[in-house]
Amino acid sequence: MGNSGNSNGSVVLPGAIQRDFTASDGQVYRLFMGVPAAPPPPSGFPLLVLMDGNALFATALAAASLQAGRGEVTGVGPAIVLGIGYPGERAFDVERRQRDLLPVPGGADRFLSVIVDEILPGIAAAAPVDDRRRALIGHSYGGLFALHALFTRPGLFAAHVASSPSIWWNDRAILATEELFRSGDVRAGRLLMTVGEDERAGAPGAPPSRDARLAMARMHENVAEMAERLRDSGRVACECVVFPGENHVSVIPAMLSRAVAFALADPALQRNAAS
């Protein structure tokens, strides 16, 4: 491998920028944004909004760029990818993500308002966004947050991706919010729910302590049962995917690849890809 002249430099993600953003409540977030080099469509770019941006952004940006680069095969067009994370080097800021993502007083509802009312207008000012094609993607607590956003403010996002959502949290309190949503009369776009095959009790190689936690969480059962109820309700078009051989962490790259295809599906490109 030849000398590039920058052997001690940082790796740069093409088309990506990073900046810190201070919300009106004083909380500082680290924003990661990738904007396509291609000219925007007349209606603006679709927008992917990712929770846990420190951990998920780079993989999501790579998946979106690769798939958009062969739109005639994938049926996916260019999109803006926005990761919302926190200052620091940790992939997951445990304390802050719990405060922002969980549906507790001053938690998920406050954070959702920060995203919609403060962060997204700044993104739209930097690059044209198609507000009809916004997608929200979250994993684990972030998956629970995506469900909470769908149930409490349907219509803010055209698509939601709830990856391995922590439905088990607080004795499955999210089910009460889900029931209110299902009893309403608002159609709420599309939902993708995913889980890794090994996120179940009895998964190969799981130690006894982990196996007990998997049994408590009932990840597969909770996801499958909720997906069935939501499909039956007619309130949201719901898909459910189980990724073979993946656990709660290893499932993330596979989920993001599927999430990009799900959220950015362009009917015109899909027709061309199928022809």
C-alpha positions, -999 to +999 in steps of 0.1 A: +000+000+000+016+033-011+022+063+011-009+085+009+009+114+025-016+114+054-008+083+072-015+099+106-047+117+096-083+109+103-105+090+080-131+113+064-165+101+053-172+117+019-201+141+019-204+140+057-202+168+082-203+169+120-213+197+144-225+202+179-260+217+184-273+233+216-310+229+221-331+256+238-331+236+270-293+237+271-287+201+261-259+196+236-263+171+208-237+160+182-252+160+147-238+139+119-251+147+084-245+132+050-258+151+020-258+136-015-235+152-042-263+147-067-287+176-074-318+174-052-351+163-067-377+191-072-394+182-040-362+179-020-342+149-007-358+122+015-344+124+051-333+095+073-332+105+110-311+081+132-310+078+170-276+070+185-258+088+157-224+081+171-229+044+166-252+042+136-244+071+113-214+058+094-230+024+086-263+040+076-245+066+054-225+038+037-257+017+031-276+047+017-247+058-006-241+023-019-278+016-026-284+050-042-253+045-063-271+016-081-306+029-080-315+010-111-309-022-092-319-012-056-349+011-063-333+035-038-325+072-046-302+097-029-312+109+006-299+130+034-288+109+064-289+126+098-275+110+129-283+125+163-258+116+190-239+131+218-205+148+223-177+123+232-162+092+218-186+066+232-208+048+206-237+048+231-241+074+258-260+053+283-272+080+306-283+106+281-299+081+257-321+068+286-331+103+294-339+112+258-354+080+244-375+066+272-412+077+275-409+093+309-417+129+320-392+152+303-379+123+282-391+111+248-418+137+242-393+165+250-366+150+228-391+145+199-400+182+201-363+191+200-358+170+169-389+183+150-390+220+162-352+227+165-330+203+147-349+195+115-355+232+105-317+236+106-313+206+083-339+220+059-320+253+058-288+235+048-302+213+021-337+209+006-358+182+024-389+165+012-410+166+044-433+139+030-404+114+029-389+117+064-380+085+082-372+078+119-348+049+127-339+037+162-324+005+178-332-009+213-343+021+234-342+040+201-366+014+186-389+020+216-386+058+209-395+052+172-427+034+183-435+061+208-432+088+181-454+068+158-481+062+184-481+097+199-474+119+169-484+100+138-477+118+106-445+135+116-426+108+098-437+088+067-417+058+078-406+044+112-380+017+118-381+000+152-351-022+155-351-047+184-374-023+203-374-024+241-411-032+243-403-050+276-393-017+293-414-006+324-436-037+323-444-030+286-459+004+293-457+012+256-487-011+250-511+014+265-498+040+241-501+015+213-537+008+222-546+045+221-530+047+186-549+016+173-582+030+186-577+063+166-586+071+131-552+083+117-533+064+090-496+067+099-475+056+069-453+026+072-435+008+100-406-018+099-400-038+130-369-060+132-352-083+156-322-107+155-328-144+155-305-149+185-324-123+206-344-151+222-339-174+252-320-205+242-299-187+216-267-205+208-238-196+232-258-174+254-246-176+291-272-183+318-274-147+329-280-135+294-305-163+287-325-152+317-326-116+305-336-127+270-365-147+285-376-117+304-374-094+274-394-117+251-380-097+222-393-120+195-427-125+210-432-088+218-422-077+183-443-104+165-474-097+187-472-059+182-467-062+145-497-085+142-519-061+162-508-031+142-514-048+108-548-058+120-556-023+131-552-008+096-536+023+111-501+016+097-486-006+070-463-028+091-436-052+081-416-075+104-382-090+097-361-115+117-324-115+108-309-151+110-279-156+132-279-121+146-279-109+182-289-076+198-257-059+187-246-078+155-281-071+140-274-034+136-256-034+102-281-058+087-310-038+101-296-005+087-292-019+052-328-031+053-340+002+069-324+022+041-342+001+014-375+003+033-374+040+041-361+052+007-380+029-017-387+050-047-416+037-068-403+051-100-368+035-095-383+003-084-404+000-116-372+006-136-353-020-115-380-046-121-382-040-159 
